[in-house]
Amino acid sequence: MTKKKSSNLHGNICHTIIMSETELHLLNLLADIRHAVGDPEGRLMQDELVEHCRKIKSSLDFNRKRVNMLSKLQKHMRDPERTLVCDILANGQLLPDKGARYGFTSTGKEHYE
C-alpha cells in the first residue's frame, strides 16, 4: 500500500512517499533499465523510453546478423582479410602490427581514425 504524506519545508512542498518493498524493487529496476539504455536522469517519457529500447534492440539485431554472417563466411576468405575479420570480431579492433600480420602497419586504433 502506498501512502503519501506532505509537509512544508522552508516554504517548499516536500512529499514523502511510503512504498512497499515490491514497489521499491520495481522503481529500482526501472532506474537500472533507464541507466542501462542511456537515460540515467529519466528524461525520456514512458513511450519515448519504450521506442528508444526498440531502436537499441533493432540495432543489436542488425549488428548481430552481420557478425554471424562474417563469422560463418570467414573460413572462405583469404589472408590477410580473414585475419582482419577474425581480429575485429574477437577483439573489437585490429591488433598493433608492424606489417607481418595484416600486410600493412597497424596501430590497433584504426577504428578511432
C-alpha positions as CSV (number, residue, x, y, z in Angstrom):
1,M,0.0,0.0,0.0
2,T,1.3,3.4,-0.9
3,K,0.7,6.4,1.4
4,K,1.6,10.0,0.7
5,K,2.4,12.5,3.4
6,S,3.2,16.1,2.6
7,S,5.0,18.6,4.8
8,N,6.1,22.2,4.4
9,L,9.9,22.6,4.5
10,H,11.4,26.1,4.1
11,G,8.4,27.2,2.0
12,N,8.7,24.3,-0.5
13,I,6.3,21.5,-0.5
14,C,8.1,18.2,0.2
15,H,6.4,14.9,-0.4
16,T,7.2,11.7,1.4
17,I,6.1,8.6,-0.3
18,I,6.0,5.3,1.7
19,M,6.3,2.3,-0.7
20,S,6.1,-1.4,-0.2
21,E,9.2,-3.4,-0.7
22,T,7.9,-4.7,-4.1
23,E,7.2,-1.2,-5.3
24,L,10.7,-0.1,-4.2
25,H,12.3,-3.0,-6.1
26,L,10.3,-2.1,-9.2
27,L,11.3,1.5,-9.0
28,N,15.0,0.5,-8.7
29,L,14.6,-1.9,-11.6
30,L,13.2,0.9,-13.8
31,A,16.1,3.1,-12.7
32,D,18.6,0.4,-13.6
33,I,16.9,-0.1,-17.0
34,R,17.0,3.6,-17.7
35,H,20.7,3.7,-16.8
36,A,21.4,0.7,-19.0
37,V,19.8,2.2,-22.1
38,G,21.4,5.6,-21.7
39,D,18.7,7.6,-19.8
40,P,20.1,7.7,-16.2
41,E,18.4,11.0,-15.5
42,G,15.0,9.7,-16.5
43,R,14.4,12.4,-19.1
44,L,12.6,10.1,-21.6
45,M,8.8,9.8,-21.2
46,Q,7.5,6.2,-21.0
47,D,6.5,6.0,-24.7
48,E,9.9,7.5,-25.7
49,L,11.7,5.1,-23.4
50,V,9.9,2.1,-25.0
51,E,10.7,3.4,-28.5
52,H,14.4,4.0,-27.5
53,C,14.6,0.4,-26.3
54,R,13.1,-0.8,-29.5
55,K,15.7,1.1,-31.5
56,I,18.5,-0.4,-29.4
57,K,17.1,-3.9,-29.9
58,S,16.8,-3.3,-33.6
59,S,20.4,-2.0,-33.8
60,L,21.6,-5.0,-31.8
61,D,19.8,-7.4,-34.2
62,F,21.2,-5.6,-37.2
63,N,24.8,-5.9,-36.0
64,R,24.4,-9.4,-34.6
65,K,23.2,-10.6,-38.0
66,R,26.3,-9.1,-39.7
67,V,28.7,-10.5,-37.1
68,N,27.2,-14.0,-37.5
69,M,27.4,-13.8,-41.3
70,L,31.0,-12.7,-41.2
71,S,31.9,-15.5,-38.7
72,K,30.3,-18.1,-41.0
73,L,31.9,-16.8,-44.2
74,Q,35.3,-16.2,-42.6
75,K,36.6,-19.6,-43.5
76,H,36.2,-18.9,-47.2
77,M,38.2,-15.7,-47.0
78,R,41.9,-15.4,-47.9
79,D,44.6,-13.9,-45.7
80,P,45.1,-11.1,-44.7
81,E,41.3,-10.4,-45.0
82,R,40.4,-13.4,-42.9
83,T,42.9,-12.3,-40.2
84,L,41.5,-8.8,-40.2
85,V,37.9,-10.0,-39.8
86,C,38.9,-12.5,-37.1
87,D,40.7,-9.9,-35.1
88,I,37.9,-7.4,-35.3
89,L,35.3,-10.0,-34.4
90,A,37.4,-11.4,-31.5
91,N,38.9,-8.1,-30.1
92,G,36.7,-5.4,-31.5
93,Q,39.7,-3.9,-33.2
94,L,42.8,-4.7,-35.1
95,L,45.9,-5.7,-33.1
96,P,49.1,-3.5,-33.2
97,D,51.2,-4.8,-36.1
98,K,54.3,-3.8,-38.0
99,G,53.1,-5.4,-41.2
100,A,53.6,-9.1,-40.7
101,R,50.1,-9.9,-39.6
102,Y,48.0,-7.8,-41.9
103,G,50.3,-6.8,-44.7
104,F,50.3,-3.2,-43.6
105,T,51.3,-1.3,-40.4
106,S,48.5,-1.3,-37.8
107,T,48.4,0.8,-34.7
108,G,45.4,-1.1,-33.2
109,K,43.5,2.2,-33.2
110,E,42.2,2.2,-36.7
111,H,38.6,2.1,-35.5
112,Y,39.1,5.5,-33.9
113,E,40.6,7.1,-37.0
